[in-house]
Amino acid sequence: MKIGLYFGTFNPIHVGHLVIANYMADFTDLDQVWLVVTPQNPLKDKATLLPDFHRLGIVRAAIEDNRQLKASDIEFHLPKPSFTITTITHLIEKYPVNEFSIIMGEDNLRTFHKWYNHEITRKCHFL
């Protein structure tokens, strides 16, 4: 299965997030888009975020009618802060038959040079 991973704090999820997720689900070869709720982005202040499970609940409610979209709490169970390379490595090990791509918005592209471990570009595709 081809899965697009759309990472974000989703604090809160908004129409822009949903437009991107739906577009990727409808107009690419992805089978599903997982909205990965990030508990602690190392480039953001945790104090400004709503509680983790509250943000996850809002994402679930926002996408409940779309079977191509899935809310993921995978980063809730991984070390903090949340580094995308750690999550990708974990998912590849847990779901070896799946092919993962990262859905990245312009805001993250601008700060990509600050990301921890650029080896991620060898582990998955970017959309």
Backbone hydrogen bonds in HBPLUS format (Angstrom, degrees):
<---DONOR---> <-ACCEPTOR-->    atom                        ^
c    i                          cat <-CA-CA->   ^        H-A-AA   ^      H-
h    n   atom  resd res      DA  || num        DHA   H-A  angle D-A-AA Bond
n    s   type  num  typ     dist DA aas  dist angle  dist       angle   num
A0099-GLU N   A0001-MET O   2.89 MM  98  6.20 162.8  1.92 152.6 156.9     1
A0031-ASP N   A0002-LYS O   2.76 MM  29  5.24 155.3  1.82 137.6 146.0     2
A0032-GLN N   A0002-LYS O   3.32 MM  30  6.79 151.2  2.41 155.4 160.6     3
A0003-ILE N   A0099-GLU O   2.85 MM  96  6.14 167.9  1.86 165.3 169.1     4
A0101-SER N   A0003-ILE O   2.91 MM  98  6.27 148.7  2.01 157.4 161.3     5
A0004-GLY N   A0032-GLN O   2.93 MM  28  6.33 166.3  1.95 152.7 155.7     6
A0034-TRP N   A0004-GLY O   2.78 MM  30  6.12 158.7  1.82 168.1 175.6     7
A0005-LEU N   A0101-SER O   2.70 MM  96  6.00 164.5  1.72 160.6 165.3     8
A0103-ILE N   A0005-LEU O   2.85 MM  98  5.74 174.4  1.85 142.6 143.7     9
A0006-TYR N   A0034-TRP O   2.84 MM  28  6.01 177.2  1.84 163.6 164.5    10
A0036-VAL N   A0006-TYR O   2.91 MM  30  5.85 142.8  2.05 125.6 137.4    11
A0008-GLY N   A0036-VAL O   3.09 MM  28  6.32 144.0  2.22 173.0 163.0    12
A0038-THR N   A0008-GLY O   2.82 MM  30  5.50 164.6  1.84 137.8 140.9    13
A0017-HIS N   A0014-HIS O   3.04 MM   3  5.47 119.5  2.42 109.4 123.0    14
A0018-LEU N   A0014-HIS O   3.16 MM   4  6.52 160.6  2.19 152.7 158.5    15
A0019-VAL N   A0015-VAL O   2.81 MM   4  6.04 154.0  1.88 156.4 163.5    16
A0020-ILE N   A0016-GLY O   3.16 MM   4  6.36 166.3  2.18 149.6 152.2    17
A0021-ALA N   A0017-HIS O   2.96 MM   4  6.19 170.4  1.97 155.3 158.1    18
A0022-ASN N   A0018-LEU O   2.89 MM   4  5.89 166.3  1.91 147.7 152.1    19
A0023-TYR N   A0019-VAL O   2.90 MM   4  5.95 156.9  1.96 145.8 153.0    20
A0024-MET N   A0020-ILE O   2.98 MM   4  6.18 167.6  2.00 155.1 157.8    21
A0025-ALA N   A0021-ALA O   3.02 MM   4  6.22 152.0  2.10 144.2 152.3    22
A0026-ASP N   A0022-ASN O   2.88 MM   4  6.00 151.7  1.96 149.2 156.7    23
A0027-PHE N   A0023-TYR O   2.78 MM   4  5.67 158.8  1.82 159.1 163.2    24
A0033-VAL N   A0068-GLN O   2.84 MM  35  6.24 156.1  1.90 162.6 168.4    25
A0070-LYS N   A0033-VAL O   2.91 MM  37  6.28 148.2  2.01 155.7 158.3    26
A0035-LEU N   A0070-LYS O   2.72 MM  35  6.06 156.9  1.77 159.3 167.5    27
A0072-SER N   A0035-LEU O   2.89 MM  37  5.81 163.2  1.91 147.4 142.6    28
A0037-VAL N   A0072-SER O   3.08 MM  35  6.17 160.1  2.13 162.2 163.4    29
A0082-SER N   A0040-GLN O   2.88 MM  42  5.63 164.4  1.91 154.3 159.6    30
A0044-LYS N   A0041-ASN O   2.99 MM   3  5.40 168.5  2.01 122.5 123.4    31
A0048-THR N   A0045-ASP O   3.19 MM   3  5.90 161.0  2.22 118.8 123.7    32
A0049-LEU N   A0046-LYS O   3.09 MM   3  5.51 168.9  2.10 118.9 122.1    33
A0054-HIS N   A0051-PRO O   3.06 MM   3  5.28 127.5  2.35 103.7 118.1    34
A0055-ARG N   A0051-PRO O   3.06 MM   4  6.43 158.7  2.11 159.8 165.7    35
A0056-LEU N   A0052-ASP O   2.99 MM   4  6.31 156.7  2.04 150.9 158.2    36
A0057-GLY N   A0053-PHE O   2.97 MM   4  6.03 154.4  2.04 135.4 142.0    37
A0058-ILE N   A0054-HIS O   3.03 MM   4  6.33 151.6  2.12 147.5 154.8    38
A0059-VAL N   A0055-ARG O   3.05 MM   4  6.31 157.5  2.10 147.9 153.6    39
A0060-ARG N   A0056-LEU O   2.92 MM   4  6.20 165.9  1.94 153.9 157.7    40
A0061-ALA N   A0057-GLY O   2.98 MM   4  6.16 159.1  2.03 145.5 151.0    41
A0062-ALA N   A0058-ILE O   2.95 MM   4  6.13 150.0  2.05 144.4 152.8    42
A0063-ILE N   A0059-VAL O   3.13 MM   4  6.36 137.6  2.32 150.6 160.7    43
A0066-ASN N   A0063-ILE O   2.97 MM   3  5.55 170.1  1.98 128.2 131.0    44
A0069-LEU N   A0066-ASN O   3.28 MM   3  5.67 158.1  2.33 108.5 114.7    45
A0076-PHE N   A0073-ASP O   2.80 MM   3  5.36 154.6  1.87 119.9 128.5    46
A0077-HIS N   A0074-ILE O   3.21 MM   3  5.76 157.9  2.26 112.3 118.3    47
A0078-LEU N   A0075-GLU O   3.44 MM   3  5.06 170.7  2.45  98.4 100.3    48
A0086-THR N   A0083-PHE O   2.99 MM   3  5.42 126.7  2.28 109.9 122.8    49
A0087-THR N   A0083-PHE O   3.24 MM   4  6.64 157.0  2.30 151.5 158.1    50
A0088-ILE N   A0084-THR O   2.86 MM   4  6.07 169.7  1.87 161.6 163.9    51
A0089-THR N   A0085-ILE O   2.99 MM   4  6.03 165.9  2.01 144.4 148.9    52
A0090-HIS N   A0086-THR O   3.03 MM   4  6.17 159.0  2.07 144.3 150.2    53
A0091-LEU N   A0087-THR O   2.88 MM   4  6.13 163.1  1.91 155.3 159.8    54
A0092-ILE N   A0088-ILE O   2.90 MM   4  6.08 161.3  1.93 157.8 162.4    55
A0093-GLU N   A0089-THR O   3.11 MM   4  6.29 153.8  2.19 144.2 151.0    56
A0094-LYS N   A0090-HIS O   2.86 MM   4  6.07 154.7  1.93 149.4 157.3    57
A0095-TYR N   A0091-LEU O   2.77 MM   4  5.72 157.3  1.82 150.4 155.7    58
A0098-ASN N   A0095-TYR O   3.12 MM   3  5.69 158.4  2.17 118.7 125.1    59
A0102-ILE N   A0125-HIS O   2.75 MM  23  6.20 162.6  1.78 154.1 156.6    60
A0127-LEU N   A0102-ILE O   2.72 MM  25  5.98 162.6  1.75 163.7 162.8    61
A0109-LEU N   A0105-GLY O   3.09 MM   4  6.36 153.6  2.16 149.5 157.8    62
A0110-ARG N   A0106-GLU O   3.05 MM   4  6.22 152.1  2.13 148.0 153.2    63
A0111-THR N   A0108-ASN O   3.11 MM   3  5.18 131.6  2.36  96.7 109.5    64
A0112-PHE N   A0109-LEU O   3.32 MM   3  5.01 165.7  2.34  99.4 103.4    65
A0114-LYS N   A0111-THR O   2.87 MM   3  5.53 160.3  1.91 122.1 128.7    66
A0115-TRP N   A0112-PHE O   2.99 MM   3  5.25 159.8  2.03 112.0 118.6    67
A0121-THR N   A0118-HIS O   3.21 MM   3  6.15 168.2  2.23 124.6 125.4    68
A0122-ARG N   A0119-GLU O   2.84 MM   3  5.56 162.7  1.87 122.8 128.8    69
A0123-LYS N   A0120-ILE O   3.03 MM   3  5.11 149.5  2.12 103.9 113.3    70
